[in-house]
Amino acid sequence: MLLYIGLGSNLGDRAGYIHDAVRLISERVGELIKCSSIYESAPVDMLTEKMFYNAVAIFETDRDPHEILEITQEIERELGRTAKSDGRHYDRTIDIDLLQYGNYNFETAELTLPHPMVPNRQFVLEPLVEIAPDVEFVAAPFDTFSVMLDDLNTAEITIPKEPVATDWRSVNYLLEQLSPGKSISWSDYRALFDNPNTHIVFLSDYVEDVKRRVGMATLCVTWSPTGKKAWIEDVVVDKPFRGRGLSHRLIACMKCKAAELGVQQIMLTSRPQRIAANRLYLHENFEHKDTNVFVFKVHQEDLEEYRRNVEEQHLKIVEERN
């Protein structure tokens, strides 16, 4: 039977650890059929600045799945992994996950097959689509890996022109995740739309077949003696939608919008304790100043590149008028 295994590393020689793991699995579990390219991705649900390398490999084997799990955990230890996830996630030299094995579909205390997070993990689906795009996932949603990846790319950026109550409620729902206890009144929310230099940017995606606001940010444009500048505020993505690269897409679209408005510099502030957020800003080429300010210099000649990046990430910017 075909065994699909996911591999990840964010410590030391990341590519070397992945290659070593593939070699050891092929020696102890079964013949290597195919291995994907290595992809780089941001950590998910981890307080770390170390980026991951990820890959997926397919093996042919007839071993018992629990026996395979024991072998792969032994390989992890041999390659220097010192701690398994226990509700918290740790940096690791290698992470080996059994993603799918034949038509096995079960859950025990030690192992669940297929891996329940496959449909929600872009860093798993991208290498799967590279080497097995038409293979079906053997649990709900029972789609091919290619279709499942497409389903993760249904998001769009929406920039409303008028305030509506459903958006206001979404803002307060998202604000609670960003700053517990924080909210905005309906009158203050409406007042935002009276200022032509304030732009609420929503990330929208499907929740139970209904498109809803699942992320947001605010772009505040201002003039100063040193040029036209903008501040990004209130960047947040709803928890169930994190780990799909949507924060990067939201920032990329805001760069595009700022460039269209003639902004020369985009700035934002972030506390040092916000490790994941600060990693996001550095990855998006913001320069971290000595203070808590991150600065991105906008070059108008790069506007087309921003637009291409948005298109490549399967996002569109929609100027809404209700």
C-alpha positions in Angstrom: 0.0 0.0 0.0 1.0 3.6 -0.5 2.1 5.5 2.5 2.1 9.3 2.5 4.5 10.9 5.0 4.9 14.6 5.8 8.3 15.9 6.9 9.3 19.2 8.6 12.4 20.8 10.1 13.2 24.2 11.6 16.5 23.6 13.3 20.0 23.1 12.0 20.5 21.7 8.5 16.8 21.6 7.7 17.2 20.1 4.2 19.7 17.6 5.4 17.4 16.4 8.2 14.6 15.9 5.7 16.8 14.0 3.3 18.2 11.8 6.1 14.6 11.0 7.3 13.5 10.0 3.8 16.6 7.7 3.5 16.0 6.1 6.9 12.3 5.6 6.2 13.0 3.9 2.9 15.5 1.6 4.6 13.2 0.6 7.5 9.6 1.0 6.3 9.4 0.6 2.6 10.5 1.6 -0.9 10.6 5.3 -1.7 8.2 5.9 -4.6 8.4 9.7 -4.9 9.5 12.8 -2.9 8.4 16.3 -3.3 10.5 19.4 -3.5 11.3 21.2 -0.3 9.0 24.1 0.6 9.6 26.9 3.2 6.8 27.9 5.4 6.1 30.0 8.5 5.5 28.1 11.8 1.9 27.4 12.8 0.7 27.7 16.4 4.3 28.1 17.6 6.1 31.0 19.3 9.3 30.8 17.3 11.1 32.9 14.7 12.6 29.8 12.9 11.1 29.1 9.5 10.2 25.5 8.5 11.3 23.4 5.5 8.5 20.9 4.5 8.2 18.0 2.1 6.0 15.0 1.5 7.2 11.5 0.4 5.4 8.4 -0.8 6.5 4.9 0.2 5.3 1.4 -0.7 4.9 -0.8 2.4 2.8 -3.4 4.0 3.8 -2.8 7.6 1.2 -2.2 10.3 0.5 1.5 10.8 1.3 1.5 14.5 4.6 -0.3 13.8 5.4 2.5 11.2 4.6 5.1 13.8 7.1 3.5 16.2 9.8 3.4 13.5 9.3 7.0 12.5 9.4 8.2 16.1 12.7 6.3 16.6 14.0 8.0 13.5 13.0 11.4 14.9 15.0 10.6 18.1 18.0 9.5 16.1 18.0 12.7 14.1 18.0 14.8 17.3 14.4 15.5 18.2 14.2 15.8 21.9 10.6 16.7 22.6 7.2 15.8 21.1 4.2 18.1 21.1 2.2 17.9 24.3 -0.3 20.7 23.7 2.6 23.0 23.0 4.8 22.9 19.8 8.5 23.0 20.0 11.3 23.7 17.5 12.5 20.4 16.0 15.3 19.0 13.9 12.7 16.7 12.2 9.0 16.1 12.4 7.6 13.0 10.7 3.8 12.7 10.3 1.8 9.8 8.8 -0.6 11.6 6.5 -2.4 8.8 4.7 -1.9 5.0 4.4 -4.0 3.1 1.8 -7.6 3.3 2.8 -7.0 3.2 6.6 -9.5 5.4 8.4 -9.3 5.1 12.2 -8.5 6.9 15.4 -6.6 5.4 18.4 -4.9 7.0 21.4 -1.6 6.9 19.5 -2.6 7.5 15.9 -5.3 8.9 13.6 -5.3 8.0 9.9 -5.6 9.9 7.7 -4.1 12.9 9.5 -7.0 15.1 10.4 -5.2 18.4 9.7 -4.3 17.7 6.1 -7.3 19.6 4.7 -6.3 22.8 6.6 -2.5 22.8 6.1 -1.2 24.6 3.0 2.4 23.5 3.8 1.2 19.9 3.6 -1.1 20.2 0.6 1.3 22.1 -1.6 3.9 19.3 -1.7 1.1 16.7 -1.9 -0.3 18.4 -5.0 3.2 18.5 -6.6 3.5 14.7 -6.4 0.0 13.3 -6.1 -2.6 16.0 -7.3 -5.3 13.5 -8.2 -5.1 11.2 -5.2 -8.2 11.3 -3.0 -8.1 12.0 0.7 -9.7 9.0 2.4 -11.7 10.9 4.9 -14.1 13.9 4.7 -14.1 16.0 2.5 -13.0 13.0 0.3 -11.6 15.3 -2.3 -8.4 15.1 -4.3 -5.4 16.9 -2.8 -5.6 19.4 -5.7 -9.2 20.2 -4.9 -8.4 20.6 -1.2 -5.6 23.0 -2.0 -8.0 25.0 -4.2 -10.5 25.1 -1.4 -7.9 26.8 0.8 -7.5 29.5 -1.8 -11.0 30.9 -1.9 -10.2 34.0 0.1 -10.6 37.5 -1.2 -9.8 41.0 0.0 -12.8 43.3 0.3 -12.6 47.0 1.0 -16.1 48.3 1.9 -17.1 51.9 1.1 -20.0 52.1 3.6 -20.5 50.7 7.1 -22.9 47.8 7.6 -23.9 46.2 10.9 -22.7 42.7 10.0 -19.2 44.0 9.3 -19.3 45.9 12.6 -20.1 42.7 14.5 -17.3 40.9 12.6 -14.8 43.7 13.6 -15.7 43.3 17.3 -15.4 39.5 17.0 -11.9 39.8 15.4 -10.8 42.6 17.8 -11.5 40.3 20.8 -8.9 37.8 19.4 -6.4 40.6 18.8 -6.9 42.5 22.1 -9.2 40.8 24.6 -11.9 43.2 26.0 -11.4 45.6 23.1 -14.4 46.7 21.0 -15.7 49.6 18.9 -19.1 51.2 19.1 -21.4 51.3 16.1 -21.2 55.1 16.0 -17.4 55.0 16.1 -17.3 52.4 13.4 -19.5 54.5 11.2 -17.2 57.5 11.8 -14.3 55.6 10.3 -16.0 55.8 6.9 -16.3 59.6 7.1 -12.5 59.8 6.9 -11.3 59.4 3.3 -7.8 58.5 4.5 -9.0 55.4 6.6 -9.4 52.1 4.8 -10.9 49.1 6.5 -9.6 46.0 4.7 -11.3 42.7 5.2 -10.2 39.1 4.4 -13.3 37.1 3.5 -13.7 33.4 3.1 -16.3 30.7 3.3 -17.6 29.5 6.7 -20.2 26.6 6.2 -20.8 27.8 2.6 -21.3 31.4 3.6 -18.7 34.0 2.8 -17.8 35.8 6.0 -15.1 38.2 7.3 -12.3 36.1 8.7 -9.6 38.7 8.9 -9.0 42.4 8.8 -6.6 45.3 9.0 -6.8 49.1 8.8 -4.8 51.3 6.5 -4.5 54.9 7.7 -3.0 57.3 5.2 -1.5 60.7 6.2 0.7 63.4 4.9 3.9 64.6 6.7 6.8 66.9 5.8 8.7 63.8 4.7 6.1 62.5 2.3 2.8 60.6 2.1 2.8 57.7 4.6 0.5 55.1 5.9 0.1 53.1 9.2 -1.2 49.5 9.3 -3.3 48.8 12.4 -5.3 45.9 13.8 -4.0 43.0 11.7 -5.8 39.8 12.7 -7.0 36.5 11.2 -9.6 34.4 12.8 -8.1 31.4 14.7 -9.6 28.6 12.5 -8.1 30.2 9.4 -4.6 30.6 10.7 -1.8 28.5 9.3 -2.9 29.0 5.7 -0.6 32.0 4.9 -3.6 34.4 4.9 -1.8 37.0 7.1 0.9 37.2 4.4 -1.8 37.6 1.7 -3.5 40.3 3.7 -0.3 42.3 4.1 0.5 41.8 0.4 -2.8 43.3 -0.6 -2.4 46.2 1.8 0.9 47.0 0.1 -0.9 47.0 -3.2 -3.6 49.3 -1.9 -1.0 51.7 -0.4 1.0 51.8 -3.6 -2.2 52.7 -5.5 -2.8 55.5 -3.1 0.7 57.0 -3.7 2.0 56.1 -0.3 5.8 56.2 0.1 6.2 54.4 3.4 4.1 52.0 5.3 4.6 51.7 9.1 3.3 49.6 11.9 4.1 49.0 15.5 4.4 45.7 17.3 5.5 44.7 20.7 8.7 42.5 20.9 6.5 39.8 22.6 4.5 39.3 19.4 7.0 36.9 18.0 4.8 35.4 15.3 3.5 38.8 14.1 7.0 40.3 14.0 8.3 37.3 12.0 5.4 38.0 9.6 6.4 41.6 9.1 10.1 40.8 8.6 9.2 38.1 6.1 7.2 40.8 4.2 10.3 42.9 4.0 9.4 45.5 6.7 12.6 47.0 8.3 12.6 46.7 12.1 13.7 50.0 13.5 15.3 50.5 16.9 11.9 51.3 18.4 8.9 48.9 18.0 8.2 50.4 14.5 8.4 48.3 11.3 8.8 50.3 8.0 8.2 49.2 4.4 9.3 51.6 1.6 6.9 51.6 -1.3 8.3 52.1 -4.8 5.7 52.9 -7.4 7.5 51.0 -10.1 6.9 47.9 -7.9 3.1 48.3 -8.0 2.7 45.7 -10.8 4.8 43.3 -8.8 2.5 43.7 -5.8 -0.5 43.0 -8.1 1.2 39.9 -9.5 1.9 38.7 -6.0 -1.8 39.1 -5.1 -2.9 37.2 -8.2 -0.4 34.4 -7.6 -1.8 34.0 -4.1 -5.3 33.6 -5.6 -6.6 36.8 -4.0 -8.6 39.5 -5.6 -9.2 43.0 -4.2 -12.9 43.9 -4.4 -14.0 47.5 -3.8 -17.4 47.0 -2.2 -20.3 49.4 -2.2 -23.3 48.3 -0.2 
